[in-house]
Amino acid sequence: MKKFGNTANKIKAILNVVDSDEKLKGRDIANRLKTQGYDARDGNINMFIYHYMLYKYLDRERVNGINYYYPV
């Protein structure tokens, strides 16, 4: 399993798995990163998106209490 080198690499990897016209849950993003060979956990990805990527790279929409993320 590959690990992320730094935050810039992690941001690029997350943006590569999210297409411009789809909305994904944090769990789906983590699963796509796992298929690419990264060591990604659901909770870690959700917290990283919340702290580093929200409103700058990704935006969220809440549906029934579940966050769906899409590119800005």
Gaussian input, Z-matrix of N, CA and C with variables (Angstrom, degrees):
# hf/3-21g

backbone

0 1
 N
 C     1     B1
 C     2     B2     1     A1
 N     3     B3     2     A2     1     D1
 C     4     B4     3     A3     2     D2
 C     5     B5     4     A4     3     D3
 N     6     B6     5     A5     4     D4
 C     7     B7     6     A6     5     D5
 C     8     B8     7     A7     6     D6
 N     9     B9     8     A8     7     D7
 C    10    B10     9     A9     8     D8
 C    11    B11    10    A10     9     D9
 N    12    B12    11    A11    10    D10
 C    13    B13    12    A12    11    D11
 C    14    B14    13    A13    12    D12
 N    15    B15    14    A14    13    D13
 C    16    B16    15    A15    14    D14
 C    17    B17    16    A16    15    D15
 N    18    B18    17    A17    16    D16
 C    19    B19    18    A18    17    D17
 C    20    B20    19    A19    18    D18
 N    21    B21    20    A20    19    D19
 C    22    B22    21    A21    20    D20
 C    23    B23    22    A22    21    D21
 N    24    B24    23    A23    22    D22
 C    25    B25    24    A24    23    D23
 C    26    B26    25    A25    24    D24
 N    27    B27    26    A26    25    D25
 C    28    B28    27    A27    26    D26
 C    29    B29    28    A28    27    D27
 N    30    B30    29    A29    28    D28
 C    31    B31    30    A30    29    D29
 C    32    B32    31    A31    30    D30
 N    33    B33    32    A32    31    D31
 C    34    B34    33    A33    32    D32
 C    35    B35    34    A34    33    D33
 N    36    B36    35    A35    34    D34
 C    37    B37    36    A36    35    D35
 C    38    B38    37    A37    36    D36
 N    39    B39    38    A38    37    D37
 C    40    B40    39    A39    38    D38
 C    41    B41    40    A40    39    D39
 N    42    B42    41    A41    40    D40
 C    43    B43    42    A42    41    D41
 C    44    B44    43    A43    42    D42
 N    45    B45    44    A44    43    D43
 C    46    B46    45    A45    44    D44
 C    47    B47    46    A46    45    D45
 N    48    B48    47    A47    46    D46
 C    49    B49    48    A48    47    D47
 C    50    B50    49    A49    48    D48
 N    51    B51    50    A50    49    D49
 C    52    B52    51    A51    50    D50
 C    53    B53    52    A52    51    D51
 N    54    B54    53    A53    52    D52
 C    55    B55    54    A54    53    D53
 C    56    B56    55    A55    54    D54
 N    57    B57    56    A56    55    D55
 C    58    B58    57    A57    56    D56
 C    59    B59    58    A58    57    D57
 N    60    B60    59    A59    58    D58
 C    61    B61    60    A60    59    D59
 C    62    B62    61    A61    60    D60
 N    63    B63    62    A62    61    D61
 C    64    B64    63    A63    62    D62
 C    65    B65    64    A64    63    D63
 N    66    B66    65    A65    64    D64
 C    67    B67    66    A66    65    D65
 C    68    B68    67    A67    66    D66
 N    69    B69    68    A68    67    D67
 C    70    B70    69    A69    68    D68
 C    71    B71    70    A70    69    D69
 N    72    B72    71    A71    70    D70
 C    73    B73    72    A72    71    D71
 C    74    B74    73    A73    72    D72
 N    75    B75    74    A74    73    D73
 C    76    B76    75    A75    74    D74
 C    77    B77    76    A76    75    D75
 N    78    B78    77    A77    76    D76
 C    79    B79    78    A78    77    D77
 C    80    B80    79    A79    78    D78
 N    81    B81    80    A80    79    D79
 C    82    B82    81    A81    80    D80
 C    83    B83    82    A82    81    D81
 N    84    B84    83    A83    82    D82
 C    85    B85    84    A84    83    D83
 C    86    B86    85    A85    84    D84
 N    87    B87    86    A86    85    D85
 C    88    B88    87    A87    86    D86
 C    89    B89    88    A88    87    D87
 N    90    B90    89    A89    88    D88
 C    91    B91    90    A90    89    D89
 C    92    B92    91    A91    90    D90
 N    93    B93    92    A92    91    D91
 C    94    B94    93    A93    92    D92
 C    95    B95    94    A94    93    D93
 N    96    B96    95    A95    94    D94
 C    97    B97    96    A96    95    D95
 C    98    B98    97    A97    96    D96
 N    99    B99    98    A98    97    D97
 C   100   B100    99    A99    98    D98
 C   101   B101   100   A100    99    D99
 N   102   B102   101   A101   100   D100
 C   103   B103   102   A102   101   D101
 C   104   B104   103   A103   102   D102
 N   105   B105   104   A104   103   D103
 C   106   B106   105   A105   104   D104
 C   107   B107   106   A106   105   D105
 N   108   B108   107   A107   106   D106
 C   109   B109   108   A108   107   D107
 C   110   B110   109   A109   108   D108
 N   111   B111   110   A110   109   D109
 C   112   B112   111   A111   110   D110
 C   113   B113   112   A112   111   D111
 N   114   B114   113   A113   112   D112
 C   115   B115   114   A114   113   D113
 C   116   B116   115   A115   114   D114
 N   117   B117   116   A116   115   D115
 C   118   B118   117   A117   116   D116
 C   119   B119   118   A118   117   D117
 N   120   B120   119   A119   118   D118
 C   121   B121   120   A120   119   D119
 C   122   B122   121   A121   120   D120
 N   123   B123   122   A122   121   D121
 C   124   B124   123   A123   122   D122
 C   125   B125   124   A124   123   D123
 N   126   B126   125   A125   124   D124
 C   127   B127   126   A126   125   D125
 C   128   B128   127   A127   126   D126
 N   129   B129   128   A128   127   D127
 C   130   B130   129   A129   128   D128
 C   131   B131   130   A130   129   D129
 N   132   B132   131   A131   130   D130
 C   133   B133   132   A132   131   D131
 C   134   B134   133   A133   132   D132
 N   135   B135   134   A134   133   D133
 C   136   B136   135   A135   134   D134
 C   137   B137   136   A136   135   D135
 N   138   B138   137   A137   136   D136
 C   139   B139   138   A138   137   D137
 C   140   B140   139   A139   138   D138
 N   141   B141   140   A140   139   D139
 C   142   B142   141   A141   140   D140
 C   143   B143   142   A142   141   D141
 N   144   B144   143   A143   142   D142
 C   145   B145   144   A144   143   D143
 C   146   B146   145   A145   144   D144
 N   147   B147   146   A146   145   D145
 C   148   B148   147   A147   146   D146
 C   149   B149   148   A148   147   D147
 N   150   B150   149   A149   148   D148
 C   151   B151   150   A150   149   D149
 C   152   B152   151   A151   150   D150
 N   153   B153   152   A152   151   D151
 C   154   B154   153   A153   152   D152
 C   155   B155   154   A154   153   D153
 N   156   B156   155   A155   154   D154
 C   157   B157   156   A156   155   D155
 C   158   B158   157   A157   156   D156
 N   159   B159   158   A158   157   D157
 C   160   B160   159   A159   158   D158
 C   161   B161   160   A160   159   D159
 N   162   B162   161   A161   160   D160
 C   163   B163   162   A162   161   D161
 C   164   B164   163   A163   162   D162
 N   165   B165   164   A164   163   D163
 C   166   B166   165   A165   164   D164
 C   167   B167   166   A166   165   D165
 N   168   B168   167   A167   166   D166
 C   169   B169   168   A168   167   D167
 C   170   B170   169   A169   168   D168
 N   171   B171   170   A170   169   D169
 C   172   B172   171   A171   170   D170
 C   173   B173   172   A172   171   D171
 N   174   B174   173   A173   172   D172
 C   175   B175   174   A174   173   D173
 C   176   B176   175   A175   174   D174
 N   177   B177   176   A176   175   D175
 C   178   B178   177   A177   176   D176
 C   179   B179   178   A178   177   D177
 N   180   B180   179   A179   178   D178
 C   181   B181   180   A180   179   D179
 C   182   B182   181   A181   180   D180
 N   183   B183   182   A182   181   D181
 C   184   B184   183   A183   182   D182
 C   185   B185   184   A184   183   D183
 N   186   B186   185   A185   184   D184
 C   187   B187   186   A186   185   D185
 C   188   B188   187   A187   186   D186
 N   189   B189   188   A188   187   D187
 C   190   B190   189   A189   188   D188
 C   191   B191   190   A190   189   D189
 N   192   B192   191   A191   190   D190
 C   193   B193   192   A192   191   D191
 C   194   B194   193   A193   192   D192
 N   195   B195   194   A194   193   D193
 C   196   B196   195   A195   194   D194
 C   197   B197   196   A196   195   D195
 N   198   B198   197   A197   196   D196
 C   199   B199   198   A198   197   D197
 C   200   B200   199   A199   198   D198
 N   201   B201   200   A200   199   D199
 C   202   B202   201   A201   200   D200
 C   203   B203   202   A202   201   D201
 N   204   B204   203   A203   202   D202
 C   205   B205   204   A204   203   D203
 C   206   B206   205   A205   204   D204
 N   207   B207   206   A206   205   D205
 C   208   B208   207   A207   206   D206
 C   209   B209   208   A208   207   D207
 N   210   B210   209   A209   208   D208
 C   211   B211   210   A210   209   D209
 C   212   B212   211   A211   210   D210
 N   213   B213   212   A212   211   D211
 C   214   B214   213   A213   212   D212
 C   215   B215   214   A214   213   D213

   B1=1.4430
   B2=1.5284
   B3=1.3191
   B4=1.4541
   B5=1.5158
   B6=1.3254
   B7=1.4580
   B8=1.5190
   B9=1.3113
   B10=1.4565
   B11=1.5178
   B12=1.3436
   B13=1.4547
   B14=1.5190
   B15=1.3008
   B16=1.4584
   B17=1.5208
   B18=1.3098
   B19=1.4651
   B20=1.5228
   B21=1.3304
   B22=1.4626
   B23=1.5226
   B24=1.3196
   B25=1.4611
   B26=1.5249
   B27=1.3136
   B28=1.4623
   B29=1.5238
   B30=1.3288
   B31=1.4619
   B32=1.5208
   B33=1.3288
   B34=1.4626
   B35=1.5161
   B36=1.3258
   B37=1.4618
   B38=1.5236
   B39=1.3208
   B40=1.4656
   B41=1.5261
   B42=1.3213
   B43=1.4634
   B44=1.5211
   B45=1.3388
   B46=1.4632
   B47=1.5261
   B48=1.3164
   B49=1.4663
   B50=1.5240
   B51=1.3282
   B52=1.4660
   B53=1.5241
   B54=1.3362
   B55=1.4620
   B56=1.5229
   B57=1.3236
   B58=1.4624
   B59=1.5213
   B60=1.3205
   B61=1.4645
   B62=1.5229
   B63=1.3288
   B64=1.4571
   B65=1.5181
   B66=1.3209
   B67=1.4561
   B68=1.5178
   B69=1.3350
   B70=1.4566
   B71=1.5169
   B72=1.3222
   B73=1.4543
   B74=1.5269
   B75=1.3219
   B76=1.4538
   B77=1.5171
   B78=1.3318
   B79=1.4603
   B80=1.5275
   B81=1.3274
   B82=1.4573
   B83=1.5271
   B84=1.3267
   B85=1.4588
   B86=1.5254
   B87=1.3247
   B88=1.4636
   B89=1.5290
   B90=1.3262
   B91=1.4652
   B92=1.5223
   B93=1.3225
   B94=1.4674
   B95=1.5189
   B96=1.3415
   B97=1.4617
   B98=1.5239
   B99=1.3388
   B100=1.4663
   B101=1.5189
   B102=1.3333
   B103=1.4660
   B104=1.5215
   B105=1.3429
   B106=1.4602
   B107=1.5241
   B108=1.3381
   B109=1.4520
   B110=1.5107
   B111=1.3161
   B112=1.4550
   B113=1.5237
   B114=1.3139
   B115=1.4579
   B116=1.5278
   B117=1.3318
   B118=1.4628
   B119=1.5213
   B120=1.3213
   B121=1.4589
   B122=1.5217
   B123=1.3225
   B124=1.4660
   B125=1.5234
   B126=1.3164
   B127=1.4596
   B128=1.5082
   B129=1.3252
   B130=1.4633
   B131=1.5266
   B132=1.3196
   B133=1.4654
   B134=1.5257
   B135=1.3361
   B136=1.4620
   B137=1.5216
   B138=1.3173
   B139=1.4635
   B140=1.5246
   B141=1.3353
   B142=1.4593
   B143=1.5222
   B144=1.3261
   B145=1.4685
   B146=1.5188
   B147=1.3149
   B148=1.4601
   B149=1.5240
   B150=1.3300
   B151=1.4611
   B152=1.5238
   B153=1.3124
   B154=1.4615
   B155=1.5233
   B156=1.3177
   B157=1.4536
   B158=1.5286
   B159=1.3057
   B160=1.4577
   B161=1.5283
   B162=1.3173
   B163=1.4687
   B164=1.5277
   B165=1.3307
   B166=1.4604
   B167=1.5310
   B168=1.3219
   B169=1.4589
   B170=1.5266
   B171=1.3184
   B172=1.4600
   B173=1.5195
   B174=1.2974
   B175=1.4574
   B176=1.5161
   B177=1.3313
   B178=1.4546
   B179=1.5126
   B180=1.3134
   B181=1.4525
   B182=1.5243
   B183=1.3121
   B184=1.4630
   B185=1.5189
   B186=1.3253
   B187=1.4519
   B188=1.5202
   B189=1.3233
   B190=1.4696
   B191=1.5303
   B192=1.3092
   B193=1.4532
   B194=1.5112
   B195=1.3146
   B196=1.4640
   B197=1.5167
   B198=1.3336
   B199=1.4645
   B200=1.5175
   B201=1.3215
   B202=1.4439
   B203=1.5301
   B204=1.3289
   B205=1.4605
   B206=1.5218
   B207=1.3438
   B208=1.4626
   B209=1.5166
   B210=1.3482
   B211=1.4739
   B212=1.5268
   B213=1.3061
   B214=1.4685
   B215=1.5153
   A1=109.82
   A2=115.25
   A3=120.66
   A4=109.43
   A5=115.95
   A6=121.46
   A7=108.00
   A8=115.37
   A9=120.55
   A10=109.28
   A11=116.41
   A12=121.00
   A13=112.78
   A14=116.60
   A15=121.79
   A16=109.33
   A17=117.04
   A18=119.91
   A19=112.12
   A20=117.96
   A21=119.60
   A22=110.65
   A23=117.71
   A24=121.13
   A25=110.97
   A26=116.74
   A27=120.59
   A28=110.71
   A29=117.40
   A30=121.21
   A31=110.40
   A32=117.58
   A33=121.11
   A34=111.66
   A35=117.16
   A36=120.59
   A37=110.80
   A38=117.47
   A39=120.84
   A40=110.49
   A41=117.55
   A42=120.07
   A43=111.79
   A44=117.92
   A45=120.51
   A46=112.08
   A47=118.46
   A48=119.79
   A49=112.57
   A50=118.37
   A51=121.66
   A52=108.37
   A53=116.06
   A54=120.36
   A55=109.76
   A56=115.81
   A57=119.91
   A58=113.72
   A59=118.59
   A60=119.62
   A61=113.67
   A62=118.73
   A63=119.74
   A64=111.87
   A65=115.00
   A66=122.30
   A67=107.60
   A68=116.58
   A69=121.35
   A70=111.20
   A71=115.39
   A72=121.36
   A73=107.93
   A74=116.40
   A75=120.81
   A76=111.90
   A77=116.88
   A78=121.67
   A79=110.66
   A80=117.06
   A81=120.90
   A82=111.19
   A83=116.60
   A84=120.64
   A85=109.84
   A86=117.35
   A87=121.06
   A88=111.10
   A89=117.84
   A90=120.45
   A91=111.81
   A92=116.98
   A93=119.79
   A94=111.72
   A95=117.04
   A96=119.97
   A97=111.04
   A98=116.83
   A99=120.48
   A100=111.31
   A101=117.79
   A102=119.99
   A103=111.34
   A104=117.21
   A105=120.54
   A106=112.01
   A107=117.19
   A108=120.26
   A109=115.11
   A110=118.66
   A111=121.29
   A112=110.82
   A113=115.90
   A114=122.21
   A115=107.25
   A116=116.43
   A117=121.41
   A118=109.61
   A119=116.07
   A120=122.01
   A121=109.09
   A122=115.03
   A123=120.18
   A124=112.42
   A125=117.10
   A126=121.50
   A127=112.73
   A128=116.59
   A129=120.14
   A130=111.34
   A131=116.35
   A132=119.87
   A133=110.54
   A134=117.24
   A135=120.00
   A136=111.96
   A137=117.95
   A138=120.88
   A139=111.69
   A140=117.42
   A141=120.27
   A142=110.45
   A143=116.69
   A144=120.24
   A145=109.72
   A146=117.73
   A147=121.48
   A148=111.75
   A149=118.03
   A150=121.24
   A151=114.08
   A152=118.26
   A153=120.16
   A154=115.34
   A155=118.72
   A156=119.68
   A157=114.83
   A158=118.05
   A159=120.62
   A160=110.46
   A161=115.80
   A162=126.91
   A163=113.52
   A164=118.59
   A165=120.45
   A166=109.84
   A167=116.53
   A168=121.89
   A169=112.05
   A170=116.36
   A171=121.91
   A172=109.86
   A173=115.50
   A174=121.57
   A175=107.24
   A176=117.40
   A177=119.09
   A178=111.27
   A179=113.05
   A180=121.44
   A181=106.52
   A182=116.05
   A183=120.47
   A184=109.53
   A185=115.57
   A186=122.08
   A187=106.80
   A188=116.43
   A189=122.80
   A190=112.54
   A191=117.17
   A192=122.12
   A193=114.75
   A194=118.89
   A195=123.09
   A196=108.04
   A197=116.18
   A198=121.38
   A199=110.73
   A200=115.98
   A201=122.72
   A202=106.71
   A203=116.86
   A204=121.98
   A205=110.33
   A206=114.66
   A207=120.74
   A208=108.03
   A209=117.65
   A210=120.94
   A211=111.99
   A212=115.14
   A213=121.17
   A214=109.30
   D1=135.71
   D2=176.67
   D3=-84.05
   D4=146.34
   D5=172.28
   D6=-108.99
   D7=159.24
   D8=178.65
   D9=-79.60
   D10=138.43
   D11=-179.32
   D12=-75.42
   D13=-47.26
   D14=179.77
   D15=-155.08
   D16=-177.46
   D17=-175.62
   D18=-66.94
   D19=-33.19
   D20=179.73
   D21=-65.01
   D22=-41.12
   D23=177.75
   D24=-65.44
   D25=-37.77
   D26=179.96
   D27=-68.04
   D28=-40.39
   D29=178.13
   D30=-62.94
   D31=-44.37
   D32=179.36
   D33=-63.69
   D34=-40.19
   D35=179.92
   D36=-65.21
   D37=-41.51
   D38=179.77
   D39=-67.50
   D40=-41.86
   D41=179.50
   D42=-67.58
   D43=-27.23
   D44=178.68
   D45=-71.84
   D46=-28.37
   D47=-178.30
   D48=-88.29
   D49=-13.35
   D50=-179.72
   D51=-102.06
   D52=120.01
   D53=176.92
   D54=-79.11
   D55=164.72
   D56=-174.31
   D57=-72.97
   D58=-17.91
   D59=-174.45
   D60=-115.81
   D61=15.99
   D62=-178.50
   D63=-124.69
   D64=154.66
   D65=177.49
   D66=-114.33
   D67=126.29
   D68=-175.74
   D69=-124.60
   D70=149.94
   D71=171.56
   D72=-80.41
   D73=161.94
   D74=177.58
   D75=-60.71
   D76=-34.17
   D77=178.80
   D78=-64.77
   D79=-39.47
   D80=179.51
   D81=-68.27
   D82=-38.79
   D83=177.15
   D84=-63.27
   D85=-43.84
   D86=178.96
   D87=-63.78
   D88=-39.04
   D89=178.44
   D90=-65.00
   D91=-39.23
   D92=177.14
   D93=-66.42
   D94=-37.40
   D95=176.29
   D96=-65.88
   D97=-36.45
   D98=177.70
   D99=-64.97
   D100=-37.48
   D101=178.93
   D102=-68.63
   D103=-24.17
   D104=175.63
   D105=-83.52
   D106=-5.25
   D107=175.34
   D108=102.95
   D109=7.51
   D110=-179.91
   D111=-88.11
   D112=151.10
   D113=175.36
   D114=-88.91
   D115=91.62
   D116=-174.22
   D117=-125.53
   D118=132.61
   D119=175.63
   D120=-109.46
   D121=150.62
   D122=-175.66
   D123=-58.58
   D124=-49.49
   D125=-177.47
   D126=-64.85
   D127=-39.39
   D128=179.43
   D129=-65.48
   D130=-40.26
   D131=179.25
   D132=-67.27
   D133=-42.03
   D134=178.19
   D135=-60.91
   D136=-44.43
   D137=179.88
   D138=-68.45
   D139=-36.75
   D140=178.07
   D141=-64.57
   D142=-43.73
   D143=178.00
   D144=-61.63
   D145=-44.09
   D146=-178.61
   D147=-62.02
   D148=-42.95
   D149=-174.04
   D150=-84.85
   D151=-33.90
   D152=-171.78
   D153=-114.09
   D154=-26.07
   D155=-169.06
   D156=-115.08
   D157=-17.43
   D158=-173.12
   D159=-68.30
   D160=131.15
   D161=178.86
   D162=71.89
   D163=-9.28
   D164=175.15
   D165=-101.93
   D166=-46.01
   D167=179.32
   D168=-114.53
   D169=-37.96
   D170=-178.19
   D171=-124.57
   D172=150.83
   D173=173.28
   D174=-120.00
   D175=163.01
   D176=-177.40
   D177=-126.93
   D178=154.00
   D179=174.13
   D180=-131.25
   D181=129.50
   D182=-179.81
   D183=-94.46
   D184=127.19
   D185=176.65
   D186=-129.20
   D187=112.57
   D188=-178.78
   D189=54.22
   D190=37.85
   D191=177.70
   D192=82.92
   D193=4.77
   D194=179.59
   D195=-109.54
   D196=131.64
   D197=179.31
   D198=-83.84
   D199=127.88
   D200=172.98
   D201=-112.45
   D202=129.17
   D203=-176.22
   D204=-106.17
   D205=142.68
   D206=176.11
   D207=-146.45
   D208=153.43
   D209=-177.89
   D210=-66.15
   D211=149.45
   D212=179.59
   D213=-75.74

